[in-house]
Amino acid sequence: MALSAALLGFVVSDAAAQSPTCWSLLQSKFGPEIKRSVDEANPCEKMPGGFDHKDRFDVTGFDLCTAPNGVTINAHASLACKSGHGIIQASVSGKLDASVTLDVGACKITDSHIAISGDVGKYLGELGQMQELARAFAQKKISEICGPH
């Protein structure tokens, strides 16, 4: 939660003051906490087909960019999930590209998109409504950061 509050403060106070259009949150003071959170995450947990164990989850980019009415966060990661049951174990992998545009003043997501390639994308696509579920989850977390509005 400390990362969340600090990130929002960083966005609000520095978004307009930065001359670059985008900057890396992985290379910022928030980088170690972001990496720690990624290490603890298990995006494979609800994967269909029995691939419910995380083999690898590496965030390769986590950038904050200025946008006309707020900020955009772009994330890039590679993911590998493996089966944990049975004699024969298998794995699937893929790449994740996500973008969330946030109206900081309203504390509301105004646009979002997630694309997952490879076999992981194929299996997650079977869940249906992935875009809507991801956006609802992200909005809930952002609302927690903002507090009562």
N, C-alpha and C positions, 0 to 999 in steps of 0.2 A: 504494500500500500504506500510505503514511503516513496518508491519509484514513481507510482502513479501521481501522487501529489506534486512531487518535484518535477515530473515531466510536464504536467499541466502548467505549473509556474514557469518553467522554461519556455514553453510554447507561448504563453501569454506575454511574458516580459521581453523575449528575445526575437520573436518571429519577424517583427517589423524592423528591428535594429540590425539584423544580419544582412550583409551585402550579398552573400551567395544565395542562390535560389534554394538549394538543398544542402543539408549537412548530415553527416552520419551520426546517429545516436550510439552506434557500436563503438565509435571512436571518442565519444564524449564521456563525461564523468558518470553517465548512466550505463555505460557499456558493461562493466562487470556485473551489475545487477540484472541487466537484460540477459546476459549469457547464463547467469545462475538460474534465472527463471526458465530459460529454454532447456537447460540440463534437467530440470525437475519436471518439465512437461512431458506428457505421453500422448501425443496426438493419435497414436495407433490404437489406443484403448478401446474405441468403439468401432474399429475397422471390421467390416464384414469379411467373411471368408476365412476367419480364424487367424488373420494376421494382426493379432492384438498386442504384440510385444514390440517395443521400440528397439530397433537395432542402431539407428543413427538419426539424429535431428540436428542439423547444422544451419544456423542462420548466417547467411552470407552477406546480407545487406538489411539495414533497418534505418531508413532515411526520413528525415523530416524536411518537408518542402513548403515554401509559402504558396498560398492559393488565393484567388481573388477574395473569397469571403471566409478565410480561416487558414487551415493548414492541411496538408496531405501527408500521410504516413505511408511509405512504400516499404514492403518487406519481401525478402527473397530468401528461400531456404531449400535445402535438400533433405529428403526424408526417406528412411528405409524402415519397413516394418517386417517382422518375421512371425511365423507361427510358433507357438510355444508348446504345442501338444503333438502327440503321436510320434511314431518312429521316423517318418519322413518329415523333415522340417523344410520350409520354403520361405522365401522372402520376396517382397515387392519394394520398388523404390520409385521415386518421382521428385519433381521439383514444384515448389509452391511460389507463386507470385501473387501478392495481395496489395491492394491499395484502398485506403480509407481516407475520405475527405471529411474534415470536421469543422463545423462552425463553432469556434471556441466560445463566442459570446452566448450562443444558445445552448452550448454543450450538447450538440446533436450531430449525428452522422448525416451528411447530405448526399454522399455517394460512396459506394463500396463495390469492389470487385475482387474475386478470388479465382485464380486459375491453378489447377493442379494437373501436372502432366505425368506421363508414365503409368505404370500399373497401379500406383497409389491413386491417381486421379480416376482411373477406371473403377476401382472398388468404392471410392468415396462417392462417385457419381451415382452408385446404386442406392445411396442413402436418400436421394431426392431432396429437393429444397435446400441444398447445401448453401447457396448464396444467402437465402433468407435466415437460416440458422446461424451462420457466421456473423451476419450483420446484427442480428438480435443479441448474440453473445457480446459482440464488441460494444454495442450501444449500452448494454447493462453495465459493463466494466467502466465505460466512460462516464456514465451517470453516477457510479460509485465514486469516481475521482472528483467529479464536480460537486457532489453533495446535493442537498435539497435546493431546488431551483424555484 
